[in-house]
Amino acid sequence: MPSGPQVQGAVFSAGLSGDRPRVPVDSRDLETRALQSLSPSAAGYIAGGAGREDTMHDNLAAFRAWKIVPRVLRDVEQRDTSTTLLGMTLPMPMLTAPIGVLEMAHPDADLAVARAAGRAGVPMIFSNQASVPMEECAVALGDTPRLFQLYWSRSDDLVRSFVERAERCGCRGIVLTLDTSMLGWRPRDLDLAHLPFLRGMGIAQYTSDPVFRRELDLPLAGAAASAPTTRLTWQALAVFRDLLRHTPGPLADKLRTDWPRKAVRRFVATYSRPSLQWSDLARLRAMTTLPILLKGILHPADARLAVEHGADAIIVSNHGGRQIDGEIATLDALPAIVAEVRGQQPVLLDSGIRGGADVFKAVALGATAVLLGRPYVYGLALAGEAGVAEVLRNVHAEFDLTMGLAGCTTVAGITADRLRRT
């Protein structure tokens, strides 16, 4: 990836011809313009958090509370922003976070992200709730590393099928998400009475899976079995039209078999397993030899249990503030977890990363790498693949400049003494 000064030079040179960046460089303007470009339901789903959204705001405030203290008169002309993670080489300590239902932001959805990440060499974590099957994204990524995010569903056969598909796609790890066994209380979605999965969006990993399709006609359980009948209205007909559009196969077959509605009902019955326990990790380990990364850990005791149960990496995450209102900010949780793990496994962080300076702060507090989420989705909403590419480029450029201006030439040189908490 180009260095910070190279990116700045290219932007300023293009400005001489009247060309400006496709997407705003400032993260606040990026969010504002992206949300203005989206439908209310898409903006609410992508930008919303749990409850009053205190956790989401606290994630950002936690980064603001830490201040960088530069060291000067150090030769920083040559800088190396690369690092390694679980045998993968990263151009900077960053991966793209798994974010579902990207078709709400742009028609190219996950494919646009895969193409942009592939060109930048930034590893991509495929979402369990993707809008494009992982096989297609793997092709678009080329040689760039990829991982697969797993929500452990009620069907172990489906979980095993997802893991096997991830292996065949060349994934370098399974990211088991622990904090979403149930959906959090999300007022923006509730006020609009809009959940995209019920409209056939964000379930491409399921509808492309042979096990899921075999299980379509099994008896339903739980909420799916007792769901009320939808009233016949123009809105209901529009939803059915969306279902037909978002599920694969010939239109005639979909109408004849009612496959789209069956798929949504089966998804609702299958999606999550609140009964998951630490002992279940052994069953996942028996399914794969890939590294297992546990995402959603915030308590030091859980970090210790993760190590004891053989996790290969820990991801400190509160799901971008989308699950529990008033939850601890991830950057506030990071130091204690790093101290508990004592370097036995890599510790990653997501939730609240908005730019390269945030990446610097997370690394200084002990993170091996971070996961970038909402910013690349905002770039996707505004300019598709090109927008994602610019966001990834900008985050790297700011990280490179921050590293050099703080007196660091390598990622290993970013240490806690470069920060002060206010």
C-alpha positions in Angstrom: 0.0 0.0 0.0 1.3 3.5 -0.7 2.8 5.4 2.2 1.0 8.4 3.9 3.1 11.0 2.1 2.5 9.3 -1.2 -1.3 9.3 -0.7 -1.3 12.9 0.3 0.8 13.8 -2.7 -1.5 11.9 -5.1 -4.6 13.7 -3.6 -3.1 17.1 -3.8 -1.8 16.6 -7.3 -5.2 15.4 -8.5 -6.7 18.5 -6.9 -4.7 20.6 -9.4 -7.0 19.2 -12.1 -10.1 19.7 -10.0 -10.4 16.1 -8.8 -11.3 15.4 -5.2 -11.4 12.1 -3.2 -14.5 9.9 -4.0 -15.3 9.7 -0.3 -14.7 12.1 2.5 -11.4 11.6 4.3 -12.7 12.8 7.6 -14.5 9.9 9.3 -17.3 12.1 10.6 -18.1 13.5 7.2 -17.8 10.0 5.8 -20.5 8.7 8.1 -22.7 11.7 7.6 -22.7 11.6 3.8 -23.0 7.8 3.7 -26.0 7.8 6.0 -27.7 10.5 4.0 -27.3 8.4 0.8 -29.0 5.4 2.3 -32.6 4.5 2.9 -33.8 5.0 6.5 -33.9 1.2 7.1 -30.4 0.7 5.8 -29.0 3.7 7.7 -30.7 2.5 10.9 -29.4 -1.0 10.6 -25.8 -0.1 9.7 -25.3 2.9 12.0 -27.5 1.8 14.9 -26.6 0.5 18.3 -28.2 -1.1 21.3 -30.5 0.9 23.6 -29.6 4.6 23.9 -26.4 3.7 22.0 -24.2 4.6 25.0 -21.8 1.7 24.2 -21.4 2.9 20.6 -20.5 6.4 21.7 -18.3 5.2 24.6 -16.2 3.1 22.1 -15.3 6.4 20.4 -14.8 8.3 23.6 -12.4 5.7 24.9 -10.1 6.4 22.0 -10.3 10.1 22.6 -9.3 9.6 26.2 -5.9 8.3 25.2 -3.4 10.8 23.9 -0.3 10.1 21.8 3.0 11.4 23.2 5.5 11.6 20.3 9.2 11.1 20.5 11.2 13.4 18.2 14.6 13.6 16.5 14.4 9.9 15.5 15.2 8.8 11.9 11.7 7.9 10.6 12.3 8.4 6.9 11.9 4.6 6.3 8.9 3.0 8.0 7.5 -0.5 7.8 3.8 -0.8 8.7 3.6 -4.5 8.1 3.0 -7.2 10.8 2.2 -10.9 11.1 -0.8 -12.7 12.5 -1.3 -16.4 12.7 1.2 -16.9 9.9 -0.4 -14.2 7.7 1.5 -11.2 6.6 -0.5 -8.0 6.9 0.4 -4.7 5.2 -0.7 -3.0 8.4 -2.2 -4.3 11.7 -5.7 -4.4 10.3 -8.4 -6.7 8.9 -11.9 -5.9 7.6 -14.5 -6.8 10.2 -17.3 -9.2 9.3 -20.4 -7.1 8.6 -23.6 -8.6 7.4 -26.3 -7.5 4.9 -23.9 -5.3 2.9 -26.4 -5.3 0.0 -28.2 -2.6 2.1 -25.2 -0.4 1.4 -24.5 -1.2 -2.2 -25.6 -3.8 -4.8 -22.1 -5.3 -5.1 -22.1 -5.9 -1.4 -19.4 -8.3 -0.2 -17.9 -8.7 -3.6 -16.9 -5.0 -3.7 -15.2 -5.3 -0.3 -13.4 -8.5 -1.4 -12.1 -6.8 -4.6 -10.9 -3.7 -2.7 -9.4 -5.7 0.1 -7.7 -8.0 -2.4 -6.1 -5.1 -4.2 -4.9 -3.6 -0.9 -3.7 -6.9 0.6 -5.9 -6.4 3.7 -7.3 -9.7 5.0 -11.0 -10.0 4.9 -13.2 -11.8 7.4 -16.2 -13.2 5.5 -19.5 -12.5 7.4 -21.8 -15.4 8.4 -24.6 -13.0 7.4 -23.1 -12.1 4.0 -25.1 -11.0 0.9 -22.7 -13.0 -1.3 -21.6 -16.6 -0.8 -18.0 -17.0 0.5 -16.9 -18.9 -2.5 -17.5 -15.9 -4.8 -15.7 -13.6 -2.4 -12.7 -16.0 -2.2 -12.2 -15.7 -6.0 -12.4 -11.9 -5.8 -9.8 -11.8 -3.0 -7.2 -13.6 -5.1 -4.2 -14.4 -2.9 -5.1 -12.1 -0.1 -5.8 -14.0 3.2 -9.3 -14.5 4.3 -11.1 -15.8 7.5 -14.7 -16.9 8.1 -16.9 -15.5 10.9 -19.1 -18.2 12.4 -22.4 -17.8 14.3 -23.0 -21.2 15.9 -26.5 -22.1 14.8 -28.9 -24.7 16.2 -27.8 -27.2 13.5 -24.4 -28.7 14.1 -24.6 -30.2 10.6 -24.9 -26.7 9.2 -22.0 -25.4 11.4 -19.8 -28.2 10.1 -20.8 -27.5 6.5 -19.9 -23.8 6.9 -16.5 -24.7 8.4 -15.8 -27.2 5.6 -16.7 -24.6 3.0 -14.4 -22.1 4.7 -11.6 -24.6 4.5 -12.2 -25.2 0.8 -12.2 -21.4 0.3 -8.7 -21.1 1.7 -9.8 -19.4 4.9 -6.9 -19.1 7.4 -9.1 -19.1 10.5 -12.6 -19.4 12.0 -13.8 -16.4 13.9 -16.4 -17.6 16.3 -18.6 -14.7 17.4 -19.7 -15.2 21.0 -21.7 -12.0 21.8 -24.7 -12.5 19.5 -26.5 -15.6 20.6 -29.5 -13.3 20.6 -30.1 -10.0 18.9 -29.5 -7.0 21.1 -32.3 -4.4 21.7 -31.9 -2.1 18.8 -34.4 0.8 18.8 -33.6 2.1 15.3 -34.6 -1.2 13.7 -37.5 -1.7 16.1 -39.0 1.7 15.4 -39.0 0.9 11.7 -40.1 -2.6 12.3 -37.4 -3.7 9.9 -35.2 -6.8 10.1 -33.4 -7.4 6.8 -33.1 -11.2 7.3 -36.9 -11.5 7.2 -36.8 -10.0 3.7 -34.2 -12.5 2.5 -31.2 -10.2 2.8 -28.0 -11.3 4.5 -28.6 -15.0 4.3 -26.5 -15.9 1.2 -24.2 -18.3 3.2 -27.4 -20.2 4.1 -29.2 -20.3 0.8 -26.0 -21.4 -0.9 -25.4 -24.2 1.6 -26.4 -27.8 0.7 -27.1 -28.8 4.3 -29.3 -25.8 4.9 -31.3 -26.6 1.7 -31.7 -30.2 2.8 -33.1 -29.0 6.1 -35.7 -26.7 4.6 -38.6 -29.2 5.1 -37.7 -30.3 8.6 -40.2 -29.3 11.3 -39.6 -25.8 12.6 -39.0 -25.1 16.2 -39.0 -22.0 18.5 -40.2 -18.6 17.3 -40.3 -19.7 13.7 -42.9 -22.4 14.4 -45.2 -20.0 16.1 -44.7 -16.9 13.9 -48.0 -15.1 13.2 -49.4 -15.1 9.7 -48.5 -11.9 7.8 -51.5 -9.8 6.7 -51.9 -9.4 3.0 -51.1 -5.8 2.3 -49.2 -3.9 -0.4 -46.2 -3.8 2.0 -46.4 -7.6 2.4 -46.4 -8.0 -1.3 -43.4 -5.8 -1.6 -41.6 -7.9 0.9 -42.4 -11.1 -1.0 -41.0 -9.4 -4.1 -37.8 -8.7 -2.2 -37.7 -12.3 -1.1 -37.9 -13.5 -4.7 -35.1 -11.1 -5.6 -32.7 -12.0 -2.8 -32.9 -15.8 -3.0 -31.2 -17.7 -5.8 -32.8 -19.9 -8.5 -35.2 -19.6 -11.4 -38.3 -17.5 -10.6 -40.7 -20.2 -11.7 -39.1 -22.7 -9.3 -39.2 -20.2 -6.4 -42.9 -19.5 -7.0 -43.7 -23.2 -7.3 -41.9 -24.4 -4.3 -42.2 -21.3 -2.0 -38.5 -21.7 -1.5 -37.8 -18.1 -0.5 -40.3 -18.0 2.4 -39.1 -21.5 3.5 -35.6 -20.3 3.5 -36.4 -17.3 5.8 -38.4 -19.5 8.2 -35.6 -22.0 8.3 -33.1 -19.3 9.0 -35.1 -17.9 11.9 -35.4 -21.4 13.3 -31.6 -22.1 12.9 -29.8 -18.8 13.3 -28.4 -18.8 16.9 -27.8 -21.0 19.9 -28.0 -19.2 23.2 -27.1 -22.5 25.0 -23.5 -22.4 23.8 -20.9 -23.1 26.5 -17.1 -23.3 26.8 -17.2 -27.0 26.5 -18.7 -26.7 23.0 -15.4 -25.3 21.8 -13.9 -28.8 21.8 -16.6 -29.8 19.2 -15.6 -27.0 16.9 -11.9 -28.0 17.3 -12.9 -31.5 16.2 -14.4 -30.0 13.1 -11.3 -28.2 11.8 -7.6 -27.8 12.1 -7.8 -24.0 11.3 -7.0 -21.5 14.0 -10.0 -20.5 16.1 -10.4 -16.9 17.0 -12.9 -16.0 19.8 -14.7 -12.7 19.1 -16.6 -10.8 21.7 -14.5 -11.2 24.8 -14.4 -8.3 27.3 -13.7 -9.8 30.7 -10.2 -10.9 31.7 -11.6 -14.1 33.2 -13.1 -15.1 29.9 -9.8 -14.3 28.2 -8.1 -16.8 30.6 -10.8 -19.4 29.8 -10.2 -18.8 26.1 -6.5 -19.6 26.6 -7.4 -22.7 28.7 -9.8 -24.0 26.0 -7.2 -23.7 23.3 -8.3 -20.5 21.4 -5.7 -19.4 18.9 -6.5 -15.7 19.2 -8.9 -13.4 21.1 -10.8 -10.5 19.6 -11.9 -7.9 22.2 -15.2 -6.7 20.8 -18.6 -5.4 21.9 -20.1 -5.8 18.4 -19.8 -2.2 17.6 -22.1 -1.3 20.5 -24.9 -3.2 18.9 -25.6 -5.8 21.7 -25.6 -4.3 25.2 -26.3 -0.7 26.1 -23.9 0.5 28.7 -21.3 -2.2 28.0 -17.6 -1.5 28.6 -15.8 0.2 25.7 -13.4 -2.2 23.9 -10.3 0.0 24.3 -11.0 0.2 28.0 -11.2 -3.6 28.2 -8.1 -4.2 26.2 -5.2 -3.6 28.7 -6.6 -6.0 31.3 -7.1 -8.7 28.7 -3.6 -8.3 27.3 -2.2 -8.5 30.8 -4.2 -11.7 31.4 -3.2 -13.4 28.2 0.5 -12.5 28.7 1.4 -13.0 25.1 0.3 -16.6 24.9 -2.1 -15.7 22.0 -2.6 -12.7 19.8 -5.2 -10.2 21.0 -7.2 -8.2 18.4 -9.6 -5.4 18.9 -12.7 -4.0 17.1 -15.5 -1.6 17.8 -14.6 2.1 17.6 -11.8 2.1 15.0 -12.3 5.2 12.8 -8.8 6.0 11.5 -5.1 5.3 11.5 -4.5 7.1 14.8 -7.0 4.7 16.5 -5.1 1.8 15.1 -1.9 3.2 16.6 -3.5 3.6 20.0 -4.9 0.0 20.0 -1.5 -1.4 19.0 0.2 0.7 21.7 -2.1 -0.9 24.3 -1.2 -4.4 23.2 -3.4 -5.3 20.3 -1.8 -7.3 17.6 -4.2 -6.0 15.0 -7.6 -4.3 14.7 -10.8 -5.0 12.8 -12.2 -2.1 10.7 -15.9 -2.0 10.4 -18.4 0.8 9.8 -15.9 3.1 7.9 -15.5 0.7 5.0 -19.2 0.2 4.8 -19.7 3.9 4.5 -17.2 4.0 1.7 -19.1 1.1 0.1 -22.4 3.1 0.3 -20.9 6.2 -1.3 -18.7 4.7 -4.1 -18.9 0.9 -4.1 -15.5 -0.9 -4.5 -13.7 2.4 -5.1 -15.1 3.8 -1.9 -13.9 0.8 0.1 -10.5 1.0 -1.5 -10.2 4.7 -0.6 -11.2 4.1 3.0 -8.6 1.3 3.4 -6.0 3.5 1.7 -6.8 6.4 4.0 -6.6 4.4 7.2 -3.3 3.0 6.2 -1.9 6.4 5.2 -2.9 8.0 8.5 -1.5 5.0 10.4 1.8 5.4 8.5 2.0 9.1 9.2 1.0 8.8 12.8 3.6 6.1 13.4 6.4 8.2 11.8 5.4 11.4 13.5 5.2 9.7 16.9 8.8 8.5 16.3 8.2 4.9 15.4 9.5 3.0 12.3 8.0 -0.4 12.9 4.8 -1.8 14.4 6.9 -3.5 17.1 8.1 0.0 18.2 4.6 1.2 19.0 4.6 0.7 22.8 2.5 1.9 25.7 4.9 4.6 26.7 3.7 6.5 23.6 0.3 7.1 25.2 -1.1 9.0 28.1 -4.7 8.7 29.4 -6.5 12.0 30.2 
